[in-house]
């Protein structure tokens, strides 16, 4: 397996030395670190009505807690990624997960909607460390098809969270814990992430490969954005993710108001969709052994675009029913799994000299798009699926067009893949 990591520098302890290749334990822990995003966005959704009543605010006020988290996640990735390029990976992960745990406890005891919104922003900012620095760790120790396989495993294991989150959240809300119980569960998960990171995540970036502190965040970001192929893969990943955020925000209306599912049926259906994406990512980890990740990426985007456009066409003609809606959404999720497993590896591989910054820009754009598209899904009202499928079609089309930026560009010297498309 090709690795980017340099030998441990003088004075670096063996316990903190990067592994020659990612171990199964490290892969699982990195996946656990990424749990904070789907858990924190999906698990407390069933608690919205109870939160609104207890905190004496309307639905828009509660919605701001999700928006605050996503903007915090975006800002955190943009700040913590470049910091990890300058100061190493291990310290930002440990400090971020510790602060995330404290912010989640504050959410659980928040006396007002204002405090909850502020705590959610901090929760997203600090939780970004596990996501953005975790991806950089992978880029430090693997490249090419090996990195694509690892990212696929991360997506597969991380995909468990959105499958179980709505079901678990509903169970906690209905139990004695109520909506505050959800945040106590999330606090426990954050504490587990901190402990796991302390035990299993090594320092994967040697001092020789770190950027000096004077480089500056803006300069680091500019350095990765000047790579046209990186920008193409990042935009493809982010806008493909935009289709997922469209579905997350609009699925309660689609499943309950348009298709007539009960709350329980809707939660189960949402989990099945997440399972489809997870299984697709799992398949991609094996396919990259014999199929170029760039090919899998193009196929995944094509499937996502075609399924979204067909769903939009059927909706506009008034023929949408449960079979068409669930079948086409499920097909789109299969394509999305291929995108998630490959685009991340292809993007971060383009900037091995600044993997933390590259991962940060990718994650920041993804989170920002999610925060922007979510409220747009309610423009047409609660009883139409047109905004949903229009948004999914638009995002997937932009993702496909973004790949044009990667044409004719070969992988940088020493990379594990040839990324010419």
C-alpha positions as CSV (number, residue, x, y, z in Angstrom):
1,X,0.0,0.0,0.0
2,X,1.4,3.4,-1.0
3,X,1.7,5.8,1.9
4,X,2.4,9.5,2.3
5,X,3.6,9.4,5.9
6,X,7.3,10.0,6.6
7,X,9.2,8.1,9.2
8,X,8.7,9.4,12.8
9,X,11.0,12.4,13.5
10,X,13.5,12.5,16.3
11,X,11.8,12.6,19.6
12,X,8.5,11.3,18.4
13,X,7.2,8.5,20.6
14,X,6.4,5.1,19.1
15,X,2.8,5.4,20.4
16,X,2.3,8.5,18.4
17,X,4.1,7.4,15.3
18,X,1.9,6.9,12.2
19,X,1.2,3.3,11.2
20,X,2.7,2.0,8.0
21,X,-0.8,1.3,6.9
22,X,-4.2,2.1,8.4
23,X,-5.2,-0.6,10.9
24,X,-8.8,-1.9,11.3
25,X,-9.0,-0.2,14.7
26,X,-7.9,3.2,13.3
27,X,-10.4,2.9,10.5
28,X,-13.2,2.2,12.9
29,X,-12.2,5.1,15.2
30,X,-12.0,7.5,12.2
31,X,-15.5,6.4,11.2
32,X,-16.7,6.9,14.8
33,X,-15.2,10.5,14.7
34,X,-17.4,11.2,11.6
35,X,-20.6,10.1,13.5
36,X,-21.1,13.5,15.0
37,X,-22.5,15.0,11.8
38,X,-25.3,12.5,10.9
39,X,-26.1,11.9,14.6
40,X,-26.4,15.6,15.4
41,X,-28.4,16.5,12.3
42,X,-30.8,13.5,12.2
43,X,-31.2,12.2,15.8
44,X,-33.1,15.1,17.3
45,X,-35.5,15.8,14.4
46,X,-38.3,13.9,16.0
47,X,-37.9,16.1,19.1
48,X,-38.7,19.4,17.2
49,X,-42.3,19.7,18.4
50,X,-41.4,19.0,22.0
51,X,-38.5,21.5,21.9
52,X,-40.7,24.2,20.4
53,X,-43.3,23.8,23.1
54,X,-40.8,23.8,26.1
55,X,-38.6,26.5,24.8
56,X,-41.6,28.7,23.8
57,X,-40.5,29.3,20.2
58,X,-41.9,28.5,16.7
59,X,-40.7,26.0,14.1
60,X,-38.3,28.6,12.6
61,X,-36.6,29.1,15.9
62,X,-36.0,25.4,16.3
63,X,-34.8,25.2,12.7
64,X,-32.1,27.7,13.5
65,X,-30.5,25.1,15.8
66,X,-29.9,22.9,12.7
67,X,-28.7,25.9,10.7
68,X,-26.3,27.0,13.5
69,X,-24.8,23.5,13.7
70,X,-24.2,23.4,9.9
71,X,-22.6,26.8,9.8
72,X,-20.5,25.9,12.9
73,X,-19.4,22.7,11.1
74,X,-18.5,24.7,8.0
75,X,-16.5,27.3,10.0
76,X,-14.8,24.6,12.1
77,X,-13.5,22.7,9.1
78,X,-12.2,25.9,7.5
79,X,-10.2,26.8,10.6
80,X,-9.2,23.4,12.0
81,X,-8.1,21.9,8.7
82,X,-5.3,24.4,8.1
83,X,-4.4,24.3,11.8
84,X,-3.8,20.6,11.5
85,X,-1.5,21.1,8.6
86,X,0.6,23.5,10.7
87,X,0.5,21.8,14.1
88,X,-0.3,18.1,13.4
89,X,-3.5,16.0,13.5
90,X,-3.7,14.5,17.0
91,X,-4.0,17.7,19.1
92,X,-6.8,19.3,17.1
93,X,-8.8,16.0,17.2
94,X,-8.4,15.7,20.9
95,X,-9.3,19.3,21.7
96,X,-12.1,19.4,19.2
97,X,-13.8,16.3,20.5
98,X,-13.4,17.4,24.1
99,X,-15.0,20.8,23.4
100,X,-17.8,19.1,21.4
101,X,-18.6,17.0,24.4
102,X,-18.9,20.1,26.6
103,X,-21.0,22.0,24.1
104,X,-23.4,19.0,23.8
105,X,-23.9,18.9,27.5
106,X,-24.7,22.6,27.4
107,X,-27.4,21.8,24.7
108,X,-28.9,19.2,27.1
109,X,-29.3,21.7,29.9
110,X,-30.0,24.8,27.7
111,X,-32.6,27.1,29.5
112,X,-33.6,29.0,26.3
113,X,-33.6,28.8,22.5
114,X,-30.8,31.4,22.4
115,X,-28.5,29.3,24.5
116,X,-29.3,26.2,22.5
117,X,-28.6,27.9,19.2
118,X,-25.2,29.2,20.5
119,X,-24.3,25.8,21.9
120,X,-25.2,24.1,18.7
121,X,-22.9,26.4,16.7
122,X,-20.0,25.5,19.1
123,X,-21.0,21.9,18.9
124,X,-20.7,22.0,15.1
125,X,-17.4,24.0,15.1
126,X,-15.7,21.6,17.6
127,X,-17.2,18.5,16.1
128,X,-15.7,19.5,12.7
129,X,-12.3,18.3,14.1
130,X,-13.2,14.7,13.9
131,X,-14.5,15.0,10.3
132,X,-11.9,17.2,8.7
133,X,-8.8,16.0,10.5
134,X,-9.9,12.4,10.3
135,X,-10.0,12.7,6.5
136,X,-6.5,14.3,6.6
137,X,-5.2,11.4,8.6
138,X,-6.3,9.0,5.8
139,X,-4.5,11.2,3.3
140,X,-1.4,11.1,5.4
141,X,-1.1,7.3,5.5
142,X,-2.7,6.1,2.2
143,X,-3.3,7.2,-1.4
144,X,-4.9,6.1,-4.6
145,X,-7.1,3.0,-4.6
146,X,-6.1,2.3,-1.0
147,X,-7.3,5.7,0.2
148,X,-10.5,5.2,-1.8
149,X,-11.1,1.9,-0.1
150,X,-10.6,3.5,3.3
151,X,-12.9,6.4,2.6
152,X,-15.4,3.8,1.4
153,X,-15.1,2.0,4.7
154,X,-15.5,5.3,6.6
155,X,-18.7,6.0,4.6
156,X,-20.0,2.5,5.2
157,X,-19.4,2.6,8.9
158,X,-20.4,6.2,9.2
159,X,-23.6,5.3,7.2
160,X,-24.8,3.4,10.2
161,X,-25.5,6.7,12.0
162,X,-28.1,8.1,9.6
163,X,-29.8,4.7,9.5
164,X,-30.3,4.4,13.2
165,X,-30.4,8.1,14.2
166,X,-34.1,8.8,13.3
167,X,-35.2,5.6,14.9
168,X,-33.1,6.0,18.0
169,X,-34.1,9.7,18.3
170,X,-37.8,8.8,18.2
171,X,-37.3,6.1,20.8
172,X,-35.4,8.5,23.2
173,X,-38.0,11.3,22.7
174,X,-40.8,8.9,23.4
175,X,-39.1,7.6,26.5
176,X,-38.7,9.5,29.8
177,X,-35.6,11.4,28.4
178,X,-37.5,13.6,26.0
179,X,-35.6,15.9,23.7
180,X,-33.0,16.7,26.4
181,X,-32.3,13.0,26.6
182,X,-31.3,13.0,22.9
183,X,-28.6,15.5,23.7
184,X,-27.4,13.5,26.7
185,X,-27.0,10.5,24.3
186,X,-25.1,12.7,21.9
187,X,-22.9,13.9,24.7
188,X,-22.1,10.3,25.5
189,X,-21.2,9.6,21.9
190,X,-18.9,12.7,21.8
191,X,-17.2,11.5,25.0
192,X,-16.7,8.1,23.4
193,X,-15.2,9.8,20.4
194,X,-12.7,11.6,22.6
195,X,-11.6,8.5,24.4
196,X,-11.3,6.5,21.2
197,X,-9.2,9.3,19.6
198,X,-6.9,9.5,22.6
199,X,-6.3,5.7,22.5
200,X,-6.2,4.9,18.8
201,X,-5.4,8.0,16.7
202,X,-1.6,8.6,16.2
203,X,0.1,11.7,15.0
204,X,0.2,11.0,11.3
205,X,1.9,14.2,10.1
206,X,5.6,14.4,10.9
207,X,7.2,17.8,11.8
208,X,9.1,17.9,8.5
209,X,5.8,17.9,6.5
210,X,4.1,20.6,8.6
211,X,3.5,24.1,7.3
212,X,5.1,27.0,9.3
213,X,2.6,28.9,11.4
214,X,3.0,32.1,9.4
215,X,1.6,30.5,6.2
216,X,-1.9,31.6,7.2
217,X,-5.3,30.1,6.7
218,X,-6.1,32.2,3.6
219,X,-2.8,31.3,1.9
220,X,-3.3,27.6,2.6
221,X,-6.9,27.7,1.2
222,X,-5.7,29.6,-1.9
223,X,-3.0,27.0,-2.5
224,X,-5.5,24.1,-2.8
225,X,-8.1,26.1,-4.8
226,X,-5.6,26.7,-7.5
227,X,-5.5,23.0,-8.3
228,X,-8.2,22.7,-11.0
229,X,-8.7,19.0,-10.5
230,X,-9.1,19.3,-6.8
231,X,-11.7,22.0,-7.3
232,X,-13.6,19.8,-9.8
233,X,-13.7,16.8,-7.4
234,X,-14.6,19.0,-4.5
235,X,-17.5,20.7,-6.3
236,X,-18.7,17.3,-7.5
237,X,-18.7,15.9,-4.0
238,X,-20.3,19.0,-2.4
239,X,-23.1,19.4,-4.9
240,X,-23.8,15.6,-4.8
241,X,-24.0,16.0,-1.0
242,X,-26.4,18.9,-1.7
243,X,-28.9,16.4,-3.1
244,X,-28.7,14.5,0.2
245,X,-29.4,17.7,2.2
246,X,-32.4,18.5,-0.1
247,X,-33.8,15.1,0.8
248,X,-33.0,15.3,4.5
249,X,-34.9,18.6,4.9
250,X,-37.8,17.7,2.6
251,X,-38.3,14.0,3.4
252,X,-40.8,14.6,6.2
253,X,-43.1,16.4,3.8
254,X,-42.5,14.0,1.0
255,X,-43.0,10.9,3.0
256,X,-45.9,12.0,5.3
257,X,-47.8,14.8,3.4
258,X,-47.3,13.7,-0.2
259,X,-47.0,9.9,0.1
260,X,-49.1,9.5,3.2
261,X,-46.8,7.5,5.4
262,X,-47.1,7.6,9.2
263,X,-44.4,9.0,11.3
264,X,-43.0,5.5,12.1
265,X,-43.2,4.5,8.5
266,X,-41.4,7.7,7.4
267,X,-38.6,7.1,9.9
268,X,-38.1,3.6,8.7
269,X,-38.2,4.6,5.0
270,X,-35.6,7.3,5.7
271,X,-33.4,4.7,7.3
272,X,-33.7,2.3,4.3
273,X,-32.5,5.1,2.0
274,X,-29.5,5.7,4.2
275,X,-28.9,1.9,4.1
276,X,-28.8,2.0,0.3
277,X,-26.1,4.6,0.3
278,X,-24.1,2.8,2.9
279,X,-24.3,-0.5,1.0
280,X,-23.2,1.3,-2.2
281,X,-20.2,2.8,-0.4
282,X,-19.3,-0.7,0.9
283,X,-19.5,-2.0,-2.7
284,X,-17.2,0.8,-3.9
285,X,-14.5,-0.3,-1.4
286,X,-14.2,-3.5,-3.3
287,X,-14.8,-2.2,-6.8
288,X,-11.8,0.2,-6.6
289,X,-9.5,-2.8,-6.6
290,X,-10.4,-3.4,-10.2
291,X,-12.2,-0.3,-11.4
292,X,-10.6,3.2,-11.5
293,X,-12.2,5.5,-8.8
294,X,-12.8,8.1,-11.4
295,X,-15.0,5.7,-13.4
296,X,-17.0,4.9,-10.3
297,X,-17.4,8.6,-9.6
298,X,-18.7,9.3,-13.1
299,X,-21.1,6.4,-13.0
300,X,-22.4,7.4,-9.5
301,X,-23.1,11.0,-10.6
302,X,-24.8,9.8,-13.8
303,X,-27.1,7.5,-11.8
304,X,-27.9,10.3,-9.3
305,X,-28.7,12.8,-12.1
306,X,-30.9,10.4,-14.1
307,X,-32.9,9.3,-11.1
308,X,-33.4,12.8,-9.9
309,X,-34.4,14.1,-13.3
310,X,-36.9,11.2,-13.8
311,X,-38.4,11.9,-10.4
312,X,-38.8,15.5,-11.2
313,X,-40.4,14.7,-14.6
314,X,-42.9,12.2,-13.0
315,X,-43.8,14.7,-10.3
316,X,-44.4,17.5,-12.8
317,X,-46.8,15.2,-14.8
318,X,-48.7,14.3,-11.7
319,X,-47.8,10.6,-11.8
320,X,-45.7,10.4,-8.6
321,X,-46.6,7.6,-6.3
322,X,-44.9,5.6,-3.6
323,X,-43.3,3.1,-6.0
324,X,-41.8,5.8,-8.3
325,X,-40.7,8.0,-5.4
326,X,-39.0,5.4,-3.3
327,X,-37.6,3.5,-6.3
328,X,-36.0,6.6,-7.8
329,X,-34.8,8.0,-4.5
330,X,-33.3,4.6,-3.6
331,X,-31.6,4.5,-7.0
332,X,-30.2,8.0,-6.4
333,X,-28.8,6.9,-3.1
334,X,-27.0,4.0,-4.7
335,X,-25.3,6.5,-7.0
336,X,-24.6,8.8,-4.1
337,X,-22.7,6.0,-2.3
338,X,-20.3,5.7,-5.2
339,X,-19.7,9.4,-5.2
340,X,-19.0,9.6,-1.5
341,X,-16.5,6.7,-1.6
342,X,-14.5,8.1,-4.5
343,X,-14.7,11.9,-4.8
344,X,-13.2,12.5,-1.3
345,X,-10.2,10.3,-2.0
346,X,-9.6,11.9,-5.5
347,X,-9.9,15.4,-4.2
348,X,-7.7,15.1,-1.1
349,X,-5.1,13.2,-3.1
350,X,-4.6,16.2,-5.4
351,X,-3.2,18.3,-2.5
352,X,-1.0,15.9,-0.4
353,X,1.1,18.9,0.8
354,X,-2.0,20.4,2.5
355,X,-4.4,17.5,3.1
356,X,-5.9,19.1,6.2
357,X,-6.7,22.3,4.3
358,X,-8.0,20.3,1.3
359,X,-10.3,18.3,3.5
360,X,-11.4,21.5,5.3
361,X,-12.4,23.3,2.1
362,X,-14.3,20.2,0.9
363,X,-16.2,19.8,4.1
364,X,-16.9,23.5,4.5
365,X,-18.5,23.8,1.0
366,X,-20.5,20.6,1.8
367,X,-21.9,22.0,5.1
368,X,-22.5,25.5,3.7
369,X,-24.5,24.1,0.7
370,X,-26.5,22.0,3.2
371,X,-27.4,25.1,5.3
372,X,-28.4,27.0,2.1
373,X,-30.5,24.4,0.3
374,X,-32.4,23.1,3.4
375,X,-34.8,26.1,3.8
376,X,-35.3,26.3,0.1
377,X,-37.1,22.9,0.1
378,X,-40.2,24.5,1.8
379,X,-40.8,27.2,-0.8
380,X,-43.6,25.3,-2.5
381,X,-45.4,24.3,0.7
382,X,-45.8,21.1,2.6
383,X,-47.8,19.1,0.0
384,X,-45.6,19.1,-3.1
385,X,-42.4,17.3,-4.0
386,X,-41.4,19.6,-6.9
387,X,-38.9,21.7,-4.9
388,X,-37.3,18.5,-3.6
389,X,-36.7,16.9,-6.9
390,X,-35.9,20.2,-8.6
391,X,-33.2,20.8,-6.0
392,X,-31.8,17.3,-6.4
393,X,-31.7,17.6,-10.1
394,X,-30.0,21.0,-10.1
395,X,-27.4,19.9,-7.5
396,X,-26.6,16.7,-9.4
397,X,-26.3,18.5,-12.7
398,X,-23.8,21.0,-11.3
399,X,-21.9,18.0,-9.8
400,X,-21.7,16.4,-13.2
401,X,-20.6,19.6,-14.9
402,X,-17.9,20.2,-12.2
403,X,-16.1,17.1,-13.4
404,X,-15.2,19.0,-16.6
405,X,-12.6,20.8,-14.5
406,X,-10.7,17.5,-14.1
407,X,-10.4,16.7,-17.7
408,X,-6.8,16.3,-19.1
409,X,-5.2,16.6,-15.7
410,X,-2.9,13.9,-14.4
411,X,-2.2,13.0,-10.8
412,X,0.7,14.8,-9.0
413,X,4.0,13.1,-8.9
414,X,4.1,10.3,-6.3
415,X,0.3,9.9,-6.1
416,X,-1.2,6.4,-6.1
417,X,-3.6,7.0,-9.0
418,X,-3.6,8.5,-12.4
419,X,-6.6,10.8,-12.3
420,X,-6.8,11.8,-15.9
421,X,-10.4,11.7,-17.0
